[in-house]
Amino acid sequence: MTINQPEATVGDLGEQGILDTILPLLDSQKANLGPGDDAGALSVQGSEILVSVDTLVENQDFKLVWPSGLEHRAYDIGWKSIAQNVSDINAMGGTTTGAVVSLSLPVQTSLQWVKDFAQGMADAINSLGARELTILGGDLGKSTEISVTTTVLGECAHGKILRNGAKPGDIIAVAGRLGDAGAGLTVLEHRSDANKWSRAVRRIAEAQCKPAPPLGSGPRAAEAGAHAMMDISDGLVRDTSRLAKSSGISIDFNSEVLKKFAARLAPAAQLTGTDPMAWVLHGGEDFGLVAAFPNEDVVPEEFTVIGVAKARSGRRSLVTVDGKIATASAGFDHFN
């Protein structure tokens, strides 16, 4: 007797499992660099163009009103739609030059909401330092929920930096925030009264709503000779596990350095009863950079050294903290 097994769902597989299933079916041979890094790359008349895309969906990536009572401004959604996408180009060592935006809206959405959204995009371009970025166009559509898909184009003056170039002995360093956005999400989801938050807690919540990727640090890392690099969107451990796997290495972090990032998050930890180190290791969406450099002398000044790359052998864990295994599955996954 044959028992029919239930068909697997995207929830069963998770994000990486879905990618592992569909990517072998797609022909990416015409690309200089296909799926697997922060951005793809195409040659157009001898020049190389970077391409990346991300989507923000209501109730998946943001809530119009959070459990804390804080309203999520249209301005911030516009800001984040730019920030998370230019981060991908930055992570390749590149500069973003153009973007197209697809915005789907319920019919009851106010015109003022759309104007505030557009202003957030414009201010992000200027404030984050993406001044070479031009909005080339896009699409408007009707939907039952707000959805924003942004596709960006970019170029690399110093050659693109991939995830697969780290070597044993490399210095591992980060630029930008680490753990702030993860802490901000916990605060936003916490059923405390947002009107009673301290200024420090509001700053942490804003890190989730208005991330600030360190634009310029990507090209500087490339110019300094970084061997590998990626942005931190799904959590430090989860993302560096991807870099380690691509490069065939393991990475060991120094907890004493990471504790300095955690100390900044004390106000959110006190409010929510959370260990701040959990945000540093597993909180995503700060869109900082993690890079592998050949030695400490070439690390740009805005980067903080947090660990070292080691040779990987046998079943050794991809990522450890002070030699102890760090679990990558604790990071963000759209389907889990």
C-alpha positions in Angstrom: 0.0 0.0 0.0 1.4 3.4 -1.0 0.8 6.3 1.3 0.8 9.6 -0.4 3.2 12.0 1.2 1.9 15.6 1.6 3.4 18.0 -0.9 6.2 20.2 0.5 5.3 23.9 0.9 7.5 27.0 0.9 7.0 27.1 4.6 8.5 23.7 4.9 11.6 24.6 2.8 12.4 28.1 4.0 14.1 30.7 1.9 17.3 28.8 1.2 15.5 25.6 0.4 13.3 27.4 -2.2 16.3 28.9 -3.9 18.1 25.6 -3.9 15.0 24.1 -5.7 14.4 26.8 -8.4 17.9 28.1 -9.3 19.0 24.9 -11.1 15.9 25.3 -13.3 16.9 28.8 -14.5 19.4 29.6 -17.2 21.9 32.2 -15.8 24.7 31.4 -18.2 24.4 34.7 -20.0 25.2 36.6 -16.8 28.7 37.5 -15.7 27.4 36.7 -12.2 24.1 35.0 -11.5 22.1 34.3 -8.4 24.0 33.7 -5.1 25.6 37.1 -4.2 24.0 40.4 -3.1 23.6 41.5 -6.8 24.0 40.0 -10.2 26.2 41.4 -13.0 25.7 41.8 -16.7 28.0 43.0 -19.5 26.5 45.6 -21.7 28.8 46.7 -24.6 31.9 46.0 -22.6 30.8 47.6 -19.3 29.5 45.6 -16.3 26.2 46.5 -14.7 25.1 45.3 -11.3 21.4 44.5 -10.7 19.5 43.8 -7.6 15.8 43.7 -6.5 13.9 43.7 -3.1 10.3 43.9 -2.1 8.6 45.3 1.0 5.1 43.9 1.7 2.6 45.1 4.3 2.2 42.8 7.3 5.3 40.8 6.2 8.0 43.5 6.2 6.2 46.3 8.0 2.9 47.0 9.8 1.0 50.2 9.3 0.3 50.2 13.1 2.7 48.1 15.2 1.6 46.2 18.4 3.4 49.0 20.4 0.9 51.5 18.9 3.5 53.3 16.7 2.3 54.1 13.2 4.7 53.2 10.5 5.0 56.3 8.3 4.8 56.2 4.5 8.0 58.3 4.6 9.9 55.6 6.3 8.6 52.9 3.9 9.9 55.0 1.0 13.2 55.5 2.8 13.7 51.8 3.5 12.7 50.8 -0.1 15.8 52.7 -1.2 18.1 51.8 1.7 17.8 48.0 1.5 18.4 48.1 -2.3 21.4 50.4 -2.5 22.9 48.3 0.3 23.1 45.3 -2.1 25.1 47.3 -4.6 27.3 48.7 -1.8 28.0 45.1 -0.7 29.4 44.4 -4.1 31.8 47.3 -3.8 29.7 49.4 -6.2 27.7 52.6 -6.6 24.0 52.7 -7.4 23.2 54.6 -10.5 19.5 53.9 -11.3 16.3 52.4 -10.0 12.8 51.4 -11.1 10.0 51.2 -8.5 6.8 49.1 -8.6 4.2 50.4 -6.1 0.9 48.4 -5.5 -1.7 50.1 -3.3 -5.3 49.6 -2.0 -7.7 52.0 -3.6 -8.4 53.7 -0.3 -4.8 54.8 0.1 -4.6 58.6 0.4 -2.7 60.8 -2.0 -0.8 62.3 0.9 0.5 58.8 1.8 1.9 58.4 -1.7 3.5 61.9 -1.5 5.1 61.1 1.9 6.4 57.8 0.4 8.0 59.5 -2.5 9.6 62.1 -0.2 11.1 59.4 1.9 12.7 57.9 -1.2 14.0 61.2 -2.3 15.4 62.0 1.2 17.0 58.6 1.5 18.8 59.1 -1.8 20.3 62.4 -0.7 20.9 61.7 3.0 22.4 58.3 2.6 24.9 59.6 0.0 23.4 57.8 -3.1 23.4 61.0 -5.1 24.3 59.3 -8.4 21.0 57.3 -8.1 18.2 58.4 -10.5 14.7 57.0 -10.4 14.2 55.8 -14.0 10.5 54.9 -13.7 8.4 52.1 -12.6 4.8 50.9 -12.2 1.6 51.6 -10.2 -1.0 49.0 -9.5 -4.0 48.1 -7.4 -3.8 45.5 -4.6 -5.3 44.5 -1.3 -2.1 45.5 0.6 0.8 47.8 0.1 3.7 46.3 -1.8 6.9 48.0 -3.0 9.4 46.3 -5.3 12.5 48.3 -6.2 15.1 47.2 -8.8 18.4 49.0 -8.7 21.3 49.2 -11.2 24.9 50.0 -10.3 28.6 49.8 -11.3 31.9 49.1 -9.7 34.9 51.4 -10.2 37.3 49.0 -8.4 35.9 45.6 -9.5 33.0 43.7 -7.9 33.6 41.9 -4.5 31.9 38.5 -4.1 31.2 36.3 -1.2 33.5 33.5 -2.2 37.0 35.1 -1.9 37.7 34.9 1.8 40.9 33.0 2.8 42.1 31.5 6.1 43.9 34.1 8.1 41.7 37.0 6.7 40.5 39.7 9.1 36.7 39.8 9.4 35.4 43.4 10.0 32.0 45.2 9.9 30.9 48.7 8.9 27.6 50.3 10.1 25.2 49.2 12.7 25.0 45.7 14.2 21.9 44.6 16.0 20.0 48.0 16.1 17.4 47.1 13.6 16.7 43.7 15.2 16.3 45.4 18.5 14.0 48.0 16.9 11.8 45.3 15.5 11.4 43.7 19.0 10.6 47.1 20.4 8.0 47.7 17.7 6.4 44.3 18.3 6.4 44.7 22.1 3.1 45.7 23.6 4.4 48.7 25.5 3.0 52.1 24.9 5.1 53.8 22.2 4.1 57.2 23.5 6.0 56.5 26.7 9.3 55.4 25.1 12.5 57.1 26.0 14.5 58.9 23.4 17.0 56.1 23.4 14.3 53.5 22.7 12.9 55.6 19.9 16.3 55.8 18.3 16.5 52.0 18.3 13.0 51.6 16.8 14.0 54.1 14.1 16.9 51.8 13.1 14.3 49.3 11.9 12.1 51.8 10.1 14.9 54.0 8.6 18.0 51.8 8.2 21.3 53.6 7.3 23.6 51.4 5.2 27.2 52.7 5.2 27.3 53.8 1.6 30.8 54.5 0.4 32.2 51.8 2.7 31.7 49.2 0.0 33.8 50.9 -2.7 36.4 51.8 -0.1 36.6 48.2 1.0 37.0 47.1 -2.6 39.7 49.7 -3.2 41.5 48.5 0.0 41.6 45.0 -1.4 38.8 43.2 0.4 38.8 39.5 -0.5 35.0 39.0 0.1 32.0 41.1 1.3 28.3 41.1 1.8 25.6 43.1 3.6 24.0 42.0 6.8 20.3 41.8 6.0 19.3 38.5 7.7 21.6 38.5 10.8 25.3 38.5 11.4 25.6 34.7 12.0 23.3 33.7 9.2 24.9 36.0 6.6 28.5 35.2 7.5 27.6 31.5 7.4 26.7 32.1 3.7 30.0 34.0 3.2 32.0 31.2 4.9 30.2 28.5 2.9 30.9 30.3 -0.4 34.5 30.8 0.5 35.2 27.3 2.0 36.3 28.7 5.4 35.0 29.1 8.9 34.8 32.3 10.9 35.4 32.9 14.6 34.1 36.1 16.3 35.5 37.8 19.3 32.7 38.2 21.9 34.4 41.1 23.7 34.1 43.3 20.6 30.5 42.2 19.9 29.6 43.2 23.4 30.4 46.8 22.6 27.6 46.7 19.9 25.3 45.0 22.4 25.9 47.7 25.0 24.2 50.3 22.8 21.0 48.3 22.9 20.6 48.3 26.7 17.5 50.5 26.6 15.6 48.1 24.3 16.9 45.1 26.3 15.5 46.6 29.6 12.2 47.3 28.0 11.6 43.9 26.4 13.6 41.6 28.6 15.8 40.4 25.8 19.5 39.5 25.7 21.0 42.2 23.5 23.7 39.8 22.2 20.9 37.9 20.4 20.2 41.0 18.3 23.9 41.5 17.5 24.3 37.9 16.4 20.9 37.3 14.8 19.1 40.6 14.2 18.9 41.7 10.5 18.1 44.7 8.4 20.8 47.1 9.6 22.3 46.6 6.1 25.8 47.1 7.4 28.7 45.4 5.7 30.8 42.4 6.7 34.1 42.0 4.8 37.2 39.8 4.8 40.5 41.7 4.5 44.0 40.3 3.9 45.4 42.0 7.0 44.4 44.6 9.6 46.6 47.3 8.1 44.3 47.7 5.0 41.0 47.7 6.9 39.3 51.1 6.3 38.9 53.2 9.5 35.1 52.9 9.6 35.2 49.1 9.9 35.5 47.3 13.2 37.5 44.1 13.4 35.3 41.4 14.9 36.9 38.1 14.0 39.1 36.0 11.8 38.7 33.5 9.0 40.0 30.0 9.6 40.6 26.9 7.5 37.6 24.6 7.5 38.0 20.9 7.8 35.6 18.0 8.4 32.4 19.0 10.2 33.7 22.1 11.8 30.9 24.8 12.2 30.9 27.6 9.7 30.6 30.3 12.4 31.7 30.3 16.0 32.0 32.9 18.8 35.1 32.4 21.0 35.3 28.9 19.5 31.7 28.0 20.4 29.1 27.1 17.8 26.7 29.9 16.7 23.4 28.7 15.3 22.8 30.3 11.8 19.1 29.2 11.7 18.2 31.9 14.3 18.5 34.7 11.6 15.7 36.0 9.5 13.9 33.9 6.9 10.8 35.2 5.0 9.1 31.8 5.1 9.8 30.8 8.7 
